[in-house]
């Protein structure tokens, strides 16, 4: 059974999540950030949060230098937008309709 506030030996979990985010590995970044929110924190997560908050901040939205805020920001930046999947579904449905119409006509 998982225990909250577990310490992970080694590097900061947030730093590893941010490195995965910068590499383009959105799945691993999201999983690690979610693990931080679930209570699995590394030794240096608070100092990593202070270092990463300015990198994740923009002129419009500032990220607080807390572990939770940085983890939530990484999660919010790795959400997959549903729009491409909707377009693919519409294109597939249109293709099926055209094939059915062609089969009925000929």
Biopython code that builds the backbone (N, CA, C, O; Angstrom):
import numpy as np
from Bio.PDB.StructureBuilder import StructureBuilder

atoms = [
    (1, "UNK", "N", (0.842, -1.161, 0.000)),
    (1, "UNK", "CA", (0.000, 0.000, 0.000)),
    (1, "UNK", "C", (0.894, 1.233, 0.000)),
    (1, "UNK", "O", (1.891, 1.286, 0.720)),
    (2, "UNK", "N", (0.534, 2.220, -0.809)),
    (2, "UNK", "CA", (1.338, 3.440, -0.916)),
    (2, "UNK", "C", (1.119, 4.331, 0.291)),
    (2, "UNK", "O", (0.008, 4.450, 0.808)),
    (3, "UNK", "N", (2.185, 4.944, 0.720)),
    (3, "UNK", "CA", (2.109, 5.870, 1.840)),
    (3, "UNK", "C", (2.332, 7.276, 1.323)),
    (3, "UNK", "O", (3.174, 7.486, 0.450)),
    (4, "UNK", "N", (1.602, 8.231, 1.841)),
    (4, "UNK", "CA", (1.771, 9.615, 1.440)),
    (4, "UNK", "C", (3.074, 10.182, 1.959)),
    (4, "UNK", "O", (3.638, 9.689, 2.937)),
    (5, "UNK", "N", (3.540, 11.207, 1.304)),
    (5, "UNK", "CA", (4.763, 11.918, 1.677)),
    (5, "UNK", "C", (5.992, 11.008, 1.725)),
    (5, "UNK", "O", (6.853, 11.165, 2.591)),
    (6, "UNK", "N", (6.067, 10.073, 0.808)),
    (6, "UNK", "CA", (7.243, 9.214, 0.744)),
    (6, "UNK", "C", (8.403, 9.997, 0.156)),
    (6, "UNK", "O", (8.202, 10.836, -0.722)),
    (7, "UNK", "N", (9.590, 9.741, 0.619)),
    (7, "UNK", "CA", (10.791, 10.362, 0.077)),
    (7, "UNK", "C", (11.387, 9.429, -0.980)),
    (7, "UNK", "O", (11.541, 8.230, -0.748)),
    (8, "UNK", "N", (11.710, 9.981, -2.114)),
    (8, "UNK", "CA", (12.370, 9.216, -3.164)),
    (8, "UNK", "C", (13.844, 9.571, -3.113)),
    (8, "UNK", "O", (14.209, 10.744, -3.197)),
    (9, "UNK", "N", (14.683, 8.570, -2.977)),
    (9, "UNK", "CA", (16.123, 8.815, -2.892)),
    (9, "UNK", "C", (16.652, 9.251, -4.252)),
    (9, "UNK", "O", (16.192, 8.776, -5.290)),
    (10, "UNK", "N", (17.606, 10.144, -4.235)),
    (10, "UNK", "CA", (18.218, 10.586, -5.481)),
    (10, "UNK", "C", (17.782, 11.984, -5.856)),
    (10, "UNK", "O", (17.580, 12.844, -5.000)),
    (11, "UNK", "N", (17.640, 12.195, -7.159)),
    (11, "UNK", "CA", (17.314, 13.506, -7.697)),
    (11, "UNK", "C", (15.919, 13.965, -7.312)),
    (11, "UNK", "O", (15.086, 13.194, -6.835)),
    (12, "UNK", "N", (15.706, 15.225, -7.533)),
    (12, "UNK", "CA", (14.391, 15.808, -7.323)),
    (12, "UNK", "C", (13.418, 15.257, -8.363)),
    (12, "UNK", "O", (13.737, 15.203, -9.551)),
    (13, "UNK", "N", (12.255, 14.857, -7.923)),
    (13, "UNK", "CA", (11.247, 14.328, -8.837)),
    (13, "UNK", "C", (10.778, 15.434, -9.781)),
    (13, "UNK", "O", (10.541, 15.187, -10.963)),
    (14, "UNK", "N", (10.647, 16.645, -9.260)),
    (14, "UNK", "CA", (10.245, 17.768, -10.111)),
    (14, "UNK", "C", (11.284, 18.047, -11.189)),
    (14, "UNK", "O", (10.931, 18.338, -12.331)),
    (15, "UNK", "N", (12.545, 17.961, -10.837)),
    (15, "UNK", "CA", (13.610, 18.208, -11.819)),
    (15, "UNK", "C", (13.569, 17.141, -12.910)),
    (15, "UNK", "O", (13.736, 17.454, -14.089)),
    (16, "UNK", "N", (13.349, 15.893, -12.528)),
    (16, "UNK", "CA", (13.251, 14.813, -13.517)),
    (16, "UNK", "C", (12.022, 15.023, -14.397)),
    (16, "UNK", "O", (12.081, 14.808, -15.608)),
    (17, "UNK", "N", (10.907, 15.443, -13.793)),
    (17, "UNK", "CA", (9.693, 15.717, -14.565)),
    (17, "UNK", "C", (9.921, 16.859, -15.545)),
    (17, "UNK", "O", (9.494, 16.781, -16.697)),
    (18, "UNK", "N", (10.589, 17.917, -15.100)),
    (18, "UNK", "CA", (10.859, 19.051, -15.987)),
    (18, "UNK", "C", (11.821, 18.658, -17.104)),
    (18, "UNK", "O", (11.654, 19.098, -18.241)),
    (19, "UNK", "N", (12.815, 17.843, -16.799)),
    (19, "UNK", "CA", (13.736, 17.373, -17.836)),
    (19, "UNK", "C", (12.995, 16.539, -18.880)),
    (19, "UNK", "O", (13.259, 16.660, -20.077)),
    (20, "UNK", "N", (12.070, 15.696, -18.429)),
    (20, "UNK", "CA", (11.260, 14.912, -19.364)),
    (20, "UNK", "C", (10.384, 15.833, -20.208)),
    (20, "UNK", "O", (10.207, 15.604, -21.405)),
    (21, "UNK", "N", (9.844, 16.866, -19.589)),
    (21, "UNK", "CA", (9.021, 17.842, -20.305)),
    (21, "UNK", "C", (9.839, 18.543, -21.389)),
    (21, "UNK", "O", (9.359, 18.718, -22.509)),
    (22, "UNK", "N", (11.049, 18.939, -21.071)),
    (22, "UNK", "CA", (11.904, 19.608, -22.052)),
    (22, "UNK", "C", (12.349, 18.672, -23.171)),
    (22, "UNK", "O", (12.555, 19.116, -24.300)),
    (23, "UNK", "N", (12.499, 17.382, -22.871)),
    (23, "UNK", "CA", (12.858, 16.395, -23.899)),
    (23, "UNK", "C", (11.687, 16.096, -24.815)),
    (23, "UNK", "O", (11.875, 15.550, -25.902)),
    (24, "UNK", "N", (10.480, 16.444, -24.391)),
    (24, "UNK", "CA", (9.295, 16.149, -25.181)),
    (24, "UNK", "C", (8.557, 14.914, -24.722)),
    (24, "UNK", "O", (7.583, 14.510, -25.357)),
    (25, "UNK", "N", (8.991, 14.306, -23.642)),
    (25, "UNK", "CA", (8.337, 13.111, -23.109)),
    (25, "UNK", "C", (7.211, 13.553, -22.174)),
    (25, "UNK", "O", (7.369, 13.581, -20.954)),
    (26, "UNK", "N", (6.078, 13.895, -22.775)),
    (26, "UNK", "CA", (4.959, 14.449, -22.012)),
    (26, "UNK", "C", (4.343, 13.421, -21.064)),
    (26, "UNK", "O", (3.862, 13.777, -19.988)),
    (27, "UNK", "N", (4.357, 12.160, -21.458)),
    (27, "UNK", "CA", (3.749, 11.121, -20.623)),
    (27, "UNK", "C", (4.525, 10.959, -19.319)),
    (27, "UNK", "O", (3.932, 10.948, -18.240)),
    (28, "UNK", "N", (5.840, 10.835, -19.416)),
    (28, "UNK", "CA", (6.642, 10.675, -18.208)),
    (28, "UNK", "C", (6.586, 11.934, -17.348)),
    (28, "UNK", "O", (6.511, 11.840, -16.123)),
    (29, "UNK", "N", (6.622, 13.099, -17.967)),
    (29, "UNK", "CA", (6.553, 14.349, -17.205)),
    (29, "UNK", "C", (5.244, 14.431, -16.437)),
    (29, "UNK", "O", (5.222, 14.830, -15.272)),
    (30, "UNK", "N", (4.161, 14.055, -17.090)),
    (30, "UNK", "CA", (2.848, 14.099, -16.435)),
    (30, "UNK", "C", (2.770, 13.088, -15.291)),
    (30, "UNK", "O", (2.238, 13.400, -14.225)),
    (31, "UNK", "N", (3.294, 11.881, -15.504)),
    (31, "UNK", "CA", (3.262, 10.857, -14.458)),
    (31, "UNK", "C", (4.085, 11.268, -13.244)),
    (31, "UNK", "O", (3.657, 11.074, -12.107)),
    (32, "UNK", "N", (5.254, 11.830, -13.479)),
    (32, "UNK", "CA", (6.102, 12.246, -12.358)),
    (32, "UNK", "C", (5.496, 13.428, -11.610)),
    (32, "UNK", "O", (5.549, 13.477, -10.381)),
    (33, "UNK", "N", (4.927, 14.372, -12.336)),
    (33, "UNK", "CA", (4.284, 15.508, -11.669)),
    (33, "UNK", "C", (3.077, 15.040, -10.863)),
    (33, "UNK", "O", (2.823, 15.551, -9.772)),
    (34, "UNK", "N", (2.339, 14.077, -11.389)),
    (34, "UNK", "CA", (1.203, 13.532, -10.640)),
    (34, "UNK", "C", (1.688, 12.788, -9.406)),
    (34, "UNK", "O", (1.031, 12.827, -8.366)),
    (35, "UNK", "N", (2.828, 12.111, -9.502)),
    (35, "UNK", "CA", (3.395, 11.433, -8.335)),
    (35, "UNK", "C", (3.770, 12.435, -7.256)),
    (35, "UNK", "O", (3.610, 12.158, -6.067)),
    (36, "UNK", "N", (4.267, 13.598, -7.660)),
    (36, "UNK", "CA", (4.587, 14.644, -6.686)),
    (36, "UNK", "C", (3.318, 15.104, -5.981)),
    (36, "UNK", "O", (3.314, 15.289, -4.764)),
    (37, "UNK", "N", (2.246, 15.290, -6.737)),
    (37, "UNK", "CA", (0.982, 15.709, -6.123)),
    (37, "UNK", "C", (0.401, 14.621, -5.227)),
    (37, "UNK", "O", (-0.334, 14.914, -4.284)),
    (38, "UNK", "N", (0.733, 13.357, -5.526)),
    (38, "UNK", "CA", (0.251, 12.245, -4.701)),
    (38, "UNK", "C", (1.067, 12.063, -3.432)),
    (38, "UNK", "O", (0.728, 11.225, -2.596)),
    (39, "UNK", "N", (2.139, 12.835, -3.275)),
    (39, "UNK", "CA", (2.900, 12.790, -2.033)),
    (39, "UNK", "C", (4.284, 12.198, -2.129)),
    (39, "UNK", "O", (4.991, 12.145, -1.123)),
    (40, "UNK", "N", (4.698, 11.750, -3.297)),
    (40, "UNK", "CA", (6.040, 11.187, -3.451)),
    (40, "UNK", "C", (6.987, 12.321, -3.808)),
    (40, "UNK", "O", (7.035, 12.764, -4.955)),
    (41, "UNK", "N", (7.726, 12.780, -2.838)),
    (41, "UNK", "CA", (8.624, 13.909, -3.072)),
    (41, "UNK", "C", (10.072, 13.469, -2.907)),
    (41, "UNK", "O", (10.378, 12.562, -2.132)),
    (42, "UNK", "N", (10.944, 14.117, -3.638)),
    (42, "UNK", "CA", (12.370, 13.844, -3.539)),
    (42, "UNK", "C", (13.020, 14.746, -2.505)),
    (42, "UNK", "O", (12.368, 15.588, -1.888)),
    (43, "UNK", "N", (14.316, 14.550, -2.333)),
    (43, "UNK", "CA", (15.047, 15.328, -1.326)),
    (43, "UNK", "C", (15.067, 16.815, -1.657)),
    (43, "UNK", "O", (14.891, 17.653, -0.773)),
    (44, "UNK", "N", (15.275, 17.136, -2.901)),
    (44, "UNK", "CA", (15.506, 18.521, -3.301)),
    (44, "UNK", "C", (14.318, 19.143, -4.028)),
    (44, "UNK", "O", (14.505, 20.079, -4.805)),
    (45, "UNK", "N", (13.118, 18.654, -3.800)),
    (45, "UNK", "CA", (11.984, 19.173, -4.553)),
    (45, "UNK", "C", (11.657, 20.624, -4.230)),
    (45, "UNK", "O", (11.259, 21.369, -5.126)),
    (46, "UNK", "N", (11.811, 21.043, -2.993)),
    (46, "UNK", "CA", (11.481, 22.434, -2.668)),
    (46, "UNK", "C", (12.468, 23.397, -3.323)),
    (46, "UNK", "O", (12.063, 24.447, -3.823)),
    (47, "UNK", "N", (13.745, 23.057, -3.326)),
    (47, "UNK", "CA", (14.718, 23.928, -3.994)),
    (47, "UNK", "C", (14.561, 23.861, -5.511)),
    (47, "UNK", "O", (14.784, 24.854, -6.203)),
    (48, "UNK", "N", (14.182, 22.699, -6.027)),
    (48, "UNK", "CA", (13.937, 22.578, -7.466)),
    (48, "UNK", "C", (12.718, 23.392, -7.871)),
    (48, "UNK", "O", (12.698, 23.986, -8.949)),
    (49, "UNK", "N", (11.700, 23.423, -7.015)),
    (49, "UNK", "CA", (10.503, 24.213, -7.312)),
    (49, "UNK", "C", (10.845, 25.693, -7.399)),
    (49, "UNK", "O", (10.335, 26.403, -8.266)),
    (50, "UNK", "N", (11.707, 26.157, -6.502)),
    (50, "UNK", "CA", (12.116, 27.565, -6.544)),
    (50, "UNK", "C", (12.909, 27.878, -7.808)),
    (50, "UNK", "O", (12.809, 28.980, -8.347)),
    (51, "UNK", "N", (13.694, 26.918, -8.280)),
    (51, "UNK", "CA", (14.480, 27.135, -9.496)),
    (51, "UNK", "C", (13.633, 27.014, -10.761)),
    (51, "UNK", "O", (13.894, 27.700, -11.749)),
    (52, "UNK", "N", (12.618, 26.143, -10.738)),
    (52, "UNK", "CA", (11.816, 25.904, -11.935)),
    (52, "UNK", "C", (10.667, 26.886, -12.102)),
    (52, "UNK", "O", (10.203, 27.099, -13.222)),
    (53, "UNK", "N", (10.199, 27.488, -11.021)),
    (53, "UNK", "CA", (9.058, 28.406, -11.105)),
    (53, "UNK", "C", (9.311, 29.555, -12.083)),
    (53, "UNK", "O", (8.423, 29.851, -12.883)),
    (54, "UNK", "N", (10.466, 30.216, -12.064)),
    (54, "UNK", "CA", (10.682, 31.281, -13.056)),
    (54, "UNK", "C", (10.732, 30.764, -14.496)),
    (54, "UNK", "O", (10.327, 31.471, -15.419)),
    (55, "UNK", "N", (11.221, 29.546, -14.694)),
    (55, "UNK", "CA", (11.282, 28.985, -16.048)),
    (55, "UNK", "C", (9.891, 28.686, -16.590)),
    (55, "UNK", "O", (9.657, 28.796, -17.793)),
    (56, "UNK", "N", (8.965, 28.307, -15.710)),
    (56, "UNK", "CA", (7.614, 27.974, -16.138)),
    (56, "UNK", "C", (6.683, 29.179, -16.131)),
    (56, "UNK", "O", (5.567, 29.100, -16.644)),
    (57, "UNK", "N", (7.125, 30.286, -15.559)),
    (57, "UNK", "CA", (6.293, 31.483, -15.490)),
    (57, "UNK", "C", (6.338, 32.231, -16.816)),
    (57, "UNK", "O", (7.295, 32.129, -17.584)),
    (58, "UNK", "N", (5.274, 32.983, -17.055)),
    (58, "UNK", "CA", (5.222, 33.849, -18.226)),
    (58, "UNK", "C", (4.826, 35.245, -17.767)),
    (58, "UNK", "O", (4.601, 35.476, -16.579)),
    (59, "UNK", "N", (4.744, 36.164, -18.705)),
    (59, "UNK", "CA", (4.343, 37.519, -18.343)),
    (59, "UNK", "C", (2.898, 37.556, -17.870)),
    (59, "UNK", "O", (2.534, 38.382, -17.033)),
    (60, "UNK", "N", (2.087, 36.674, -18.400)),
    (60, "UNK", "CA", (0.663, 36.653, -18.063)),
    (60, "UNK", "C", (0.408, 35.910, -16.760)),
    (60, "UNK", "O", (-0.338, 36.389, -15.905)),
    (61, "UNK", "N", (1.020, 34.748, -16.604)),
    (61, "UNK", "CA", (0.761, 33.915, -15.424)),
    (61, "UNK", "C", (2.072, 33.571, -14.727)),
    (61, "UNK", "O", (2.983, 32.999, -15.325)),
    (62, "UNK", "N", (2.145, 33.927, -13.472)),
    (62, "UNK", "CA", (3.319, 33.603, -12.661)),
    (62, "UNK", "C", (3.059, 32.303, -11.900)),
    (62, "UNK", "O", (1.970, 32.098, -11.363)),
    (63, "UNK", "N", (4.049, 31.442, -11.859)),
    (63, "UNK", "CA", (3.948, 30.187, -11.123)),
    (63, "UNK", "C", (4.585, 30.391, -9.755)),
    (63, "UNK", "O", (5.717, 30.863, -9.647)),
    (64, "UNK", "N", (3.843, 30.029, -8.716)),
    (64, "UNK", "CA", (4.365, 30.161, -7.355)),
    (64, "UNK", "C", (5.511, 29.173, -7.152)),
    (64, "UNK", "O", (5.473, 28.069, -7.695)),
    (65, "UNK", "N", (6.523, 29.549, -6.383)),
    (65, "UNK", "CA", (7.674, 28.651, -6.187)),
    (65, "UNK", "C", (7.416, 27.570, -5.145)),
    (65, "UNK", "O", (8.232, 27.361, -4.248)),
    (66, "UNK", "N", (6.292, 26.887, -5.261)),
    (66, "UNK", "CA", (5.981, 25.773, -4.368)),
    (66, "UNK", "C", (5.982, 24.481, -5.171)),
    (66, "UNK", "O", (5.825, 24.496, -6.392)),
    (67, "UNK", "N", (6.157, 23.388, -4.488)),
    (67, "UNK", "CA", (6.210, 22.081, -5.149)),
    (67, "UNK", "C", (4.893, 21.793, -5.864)),
    (67, "UNK", "O", (4.892, 21.337, -7.008)),
    (68, "UNK", "N", (3.775, 22.059, -5.194)),
    (68, "UNK", "CA", (2.467, 21.764, -5.774)),
    (68, "UNK", "C", (2.190, 22.627, -7.000)),
    (68, "UNK", "O", (1.672, 22.128, -7.998)),
    (69, "UNK", "N", (2.526, 23.910, -6.940)),
    (69, "UNK", "CA", (2.254, 24.809, -8.066)),
    (69, "UNK", "C", (3.061, 24.420, -9.297)),
    (69, "UNK", "O", (2.543, 24.443, -10.414)),
    (70, "UNK", "N", (4.314, 24.067, -9.101)),
    (70, "UNK", "CA", (5.157, 23.667, -10.234)),
    (70, "UNK", "C", (4.656, 22.349, -10.823)),
    (70, "UNK", "O", (4.612, 22.195, -12.043)),
    (71, "UNK", "N", (4.279, 21.403, -9.971)),
    (71, "UNK", "CA", (3.756, 20.120, -10.466)),
    (71, "UNK", "C", (2.456, 20.328, -11.237)),
    (71, "UNK", "O", (2.258, 19.718, -12.287)),
    (72, "UNK", "N", (1.577, 21.176, -10.731)),
    (72, "UNK", "CA", (0.318, 21.461, -11.440)),
    (72, "UNK", "C", (0.572, 22.153, -12.781)),
    (72, "UNK", "O", (-0.133, 21.894, -13.756)),
    (73, "UNK", "N", (1.560, 23.017, -12.829)),
    (73, "UNK", "CA", (1.894, 23.694, -14.090)),
    (73, "UNK", "C", (2.425, 22.703, -15.116)),
    (73, "UNK", "O", (2.079, 22.792, -16.294)),
    (74, "UNK", "N", (3.255, 21.766, -14.691)),
    (74, "UNK", "CA", (3.758, 20.744, -15.618)),
    (74, "UNK", "C", (2.605, 19.893, -16.127)),
    (74, "UNK", "O", (2.553, 19.561, -17.311)),
    (75, "UNK", "N", (1.683, 19.540, -15.243)),
    (75, "UNK", "CA", (0.522, 18.748, -15.663)),
    (75, "UNK", "C", (-0.332, 19.534, -16.647)),
    (75, "UNK", "O", (-0.788, 18.983, -17.649)),
    (76, "UNK", "N", (-0.552, 20.813, -16.371)),
    (76, "UNK", "CA", (-1.402, 21.604, -17.267)),
    (76, "UNK", "C", (-0.760, 21.799, -18.639)),
    (76, "UNK", "O", (-1.472, 21.965, -19.629)),
    (77, "UNK", "N", (0.553, 21.782, -18.716)),
    (77, "UNK", "CA", (1.235, 21.944, -20.005)),
    (77, "UNK", "C", (1.350, 20.644, -20.789)),
    (77, "UNK", "O", (1.741, 20.665, -21.956)),
    (78, "UNK", "N", (1.020, 19.522, -20.176)),
    (78, "UNK", "CA", (1.139, 18.236, -20.875)),
    (78, "UNK", "C", (-0.211, 17.636, -21.230)),
    (78, "UNK", "O", (-0.282, 16.471, -21.620)),
    (79, "UNK", "N", (-1.275, 18.403, -21.102)),
    (79, "UNK", "CA", (-2.599, 17.913, -21.467)),
    (79, "UNK", "C", (-2.690, 17.831, -22.990)),
    (79, "UNK", "O", (-2.303, 18.767, -23.690)),
    (80, "UNK", "N", (-3.194, 16.727, -23.491)),
    (80, "UNK", "CA", (-3.343, 16.539, -24.927)),
    (80, "UNK", "C", (-4.655, 17.196, -25.353)),
    (80, "UNK", "O", (-5.709, 16.864, -24.809)),
    (81, "UNK", "N", (-4.611, 18.123, -26.317)),
    (81, "UNK", "CA", (-5.843, 18.770, -26.760)),
    (81, "UNK", "C", (-6.716, 17.792, -27.544)),
    (81, "UNK", "O", (-6.196, 17.016, -28.346)),
    (82, "UNK", "N", (-8.019, 17.816, -27.329)),
    (82, "UNK", "CA", (-8.898, 16.856, -28.002)),
    (82, "UNK", "C", (-9.212, 17.216, -29.452)),
    (82, "UNK", "O", (-9.725, 16.371, -30.186)),
    (83, "UNK", "N", (-8.923, 18.438, -29.887)),
    (83, "UNK", "CA", (-9.311, 18.882, -31.225)),
    (83, "UNK", "C", (-8.788, 17.979, -32.350)),
    (83, "UNK", "O", (-9.577, 17.653, -33.237)),
    (84, "UNK", "N", (-7.533, 17.554, -32.382)),
    (84, "UNK", "CA", (-7.093, 16.680, -33.482)),
    (84, "UNK", "C", (-7.850, 15.352, -33.535)),
    (84, "UNK", "O", (-8.122, 14.831, -34.617)),
    (85, "UNK", "N", (-8.183, 14.815, -32.383)),
    (85, "UNK", "CA", (-8.928, 13.557, -32.360)),
    (85, "UNK", "C", (-10.345, 13.746, -32.889)),
    (85, "UNK", "O", (-10.889, 12.855, -33.541)),
    (86, "UNK", "N", (-10.937, 14.890, -32.616)),
    (86, "UNK", "CA", (-12.276, 15.186, -33.134)),
    (86, "UNK", "C", (-12.227, 15.286, -34.655)),
    (86, "UNK", "O", (-13.102, 14.753, -35.339)),
    (87, "UNK", "N", (-11.211, 15.966, -35.192)),
    (87, "UNK", "CA", (-11.081, 16.089, -36.643)),
    (87, "UNK", "C", (-10.865, 14.729, -37.304)),
    (87, "UNK", "O", (-11.419, 14.468, -38.372)),
    (88, "UNK", "N", (-10.077, 13.873, -36.688)),
    (88, "UNK", "CA", (-9.849, 12.532, -37.238)),
    (88, "UNK", "C", (-11.145, 11.729, -37.226)),
    (88, "UNK", "O", (-11.436, 11.014, -38.185)),
    (89, "UNK", "N", (-11.923, 11.837, -36.158)),
    (89, "UNK", "CA", (-13.195, 11.115, -36.079)),
    (89, "UNK", "C", (-14.166, 11.604, -37.155)),
    (89, "UNK", "O", (-14.862, 10.799, -37.774)),
    (90, "UNK", "N", (-14.215, 12.910, -37.378)),
    (90, "UNK", "CA", (-15.093, 13.457, -38.417)),
    (90, "UNK", "C", (-14.633, 12.998, -39.795)),
    (90, "UNK", "O", (-15.461, 12.637, -40.631)),
    (91, "UNK", "N", (-13.334, 13.007, -40.042)),
    (91, "UNK", "CA", (-12.810, 12.560, -41.334)),
    (91, "UNK", "C", (-13.099, 11.077, -41.558)),
    (91, "UNK", "O", (-13.460, 10.679, -42.666)),
    (92, "UNK", "N", (-12.946, 10.262, -40.526)),
    (92, "UNK", "CA", (-13.230, 8.828, -40.657)),
    (92, "UNK", "C", (-14.712, 8.587, -40.913)),
    (92, "UNK", "O", (-15.070, 7.750, -41.741)),
    (93, "UNK", "N", (-15.571, 9.310, -40.215)),
    (93, "UNK", "CA", (-17.015, 9.160, -40.425)),
    (93, "UNK", "C", (-17.394, 9.593, -41.840)),
    (93, "UNK", "O", (-18.216, 8.944, -42.486)),
    (94, "UNK", "N", (-16.808, 10.675, -42.320)),
    (94, "UNK", "CA", (-17.082, 11.139, -43.683)),
    (94, "UNK", "C", (-16.629, 10.102, -44.704)),
    (94, "UNK", "O", (-17.334, 9.844, -45.680)),
    (95, "UNK", "N", (-15.475, 9.514, -44.490)),
    (95, "UNK", "CA", (-14.970, 8.485, -45.397)),
    (95, "UNK", "C", (-15.911, 7.278, -45.429)),
    (95, "UNK", "O", (-16.216, 6.755, -46.501)),
    (96, "UNK", "N", (-16.361, 6.844, -44.271)),
    (96, "UNK", "CA", (-17.273, 5.695, -44.208)),
    (96, "UNK", "C", (-18.575, 6.018, -44.931)),
    (96, "UNK", "O", (-19.099, 5.183, -45.668)),
    (97, "UNK", "N", (-19.094, 7.209, -44.728)),
    (97, "UNK", "CA", (-20.341, 7.603, -45.403)),
    (97, "UNK", "C", (-20.149, 7.612, -46.914)),
    (97, "UNK", "O", (-21.015, 7.130, -47.645)),
    (98, "UNK", "N", (-19.037, 8.147, -47.393)),
    (98, "UNK", "CA", (-18.784, 8.172, -48.834)),
    (98, "UNK", "C", (-18.627, 6.767, -49.410)),
    (98, "UNK", "O", (-19.104, 6.498, -50.513)),
    (99, "UNK", "N", (-17.971, 5.875, -48.687)),
    (99, "UNK", "CA", (-17.825, 4.494, -49.154)),
    (99, "UNK", "C", (-19.186, 3.807, -49.208)),
    (99, "UNK", "O", (-19.475, 3.083, -50.160)),
    (100, "UNK", "N", (-20.016, 4.025, -48.205)),
    (100, "UNK", "CA", (-21.357, 3.421, -48.196)),
    (100, "UNK", "C", (-22.189, 3.973, -49.346)),
    (100, "UNK", "O", (-22.877, 3.212, -50.027)),
    (101, "UNK", "N", (-22.140, 5.275, -49.573)),
    (101, "UNK", "CA", (-22.890, 5.867, -50.687)),
    (101, "UNK", "C", (-22.406, 5.326, -52.028)),
    (101, "UNK", "O", (-23.217, 5.065, -52.917)),
    (102, "UNK", "N", (-21.099, 5.154, -52.185)),
    (102, "UNK", "CA", (-20.563, 4.605, -53.431)),
    (102, "UNK", "C", (-20.980, 3.151, -53.609)),
    (102, "UNK", "O", (-21.289, 2.729, -54.724)),
    (103, "UNK", "N", (-20.994, 2.385, -52.533)),
    (103, "UNK", "CA", (-21.382, 0.972, -52.619)),
    (103, "UNK", "C", (-22.864, 0.832, -52.948)),
    (103, "UNK", "O", (-23.248, -0.069, -53.694)),
    (104, "UNK", "N", (-23.688, 1.699, -52.407)),
    (104, "UNK", "CA", (-25.127, 1.634, -52.669)),
    (104, "UNK", "C", (-25.423, 2.051, -54.106)),
    (104, "UNK", "O", (-26.295, 1.473, -54.756)),
    (105, "UNK", "N", (-24.714, 3.032, -54.592)),
    (105, "UNK", "CA", (-24.988, 3.548, -55.930)),
    (105, "UNK", "C", (-24.536, 2.580, -57.011)),
    (105, "UNK", "O", (-25.230, 2.428, -58.016)),
    (106, "UNK", "N", (-23.402, 1.925, -56.839)),
    (106, "UNK", "CA", (-22.874, 1.042, -57.887)),
    (106, "UNK", "C", (-23.090, -0.354, -57.501)),
    (106, "UNK", "O", (-22.720, -1.264, -58.243)),
]
sb = StructureBuilder()
sb.init_structure("model")
sb.init_model(0)
sb.init_chain("A")
sb.init_seg("    ")
for serial, (resi, resn, name, xyz) in enumerate(atoms, 1):
    if name == "N":
        sb.init_residue(resn, " ", resi, " ")
    sb.init_atom(name, np.array(xyz, "f"), 0.0, 1.0, " ", f" {name:<3s}", serial, name[0])
structure = sb.get_structure()
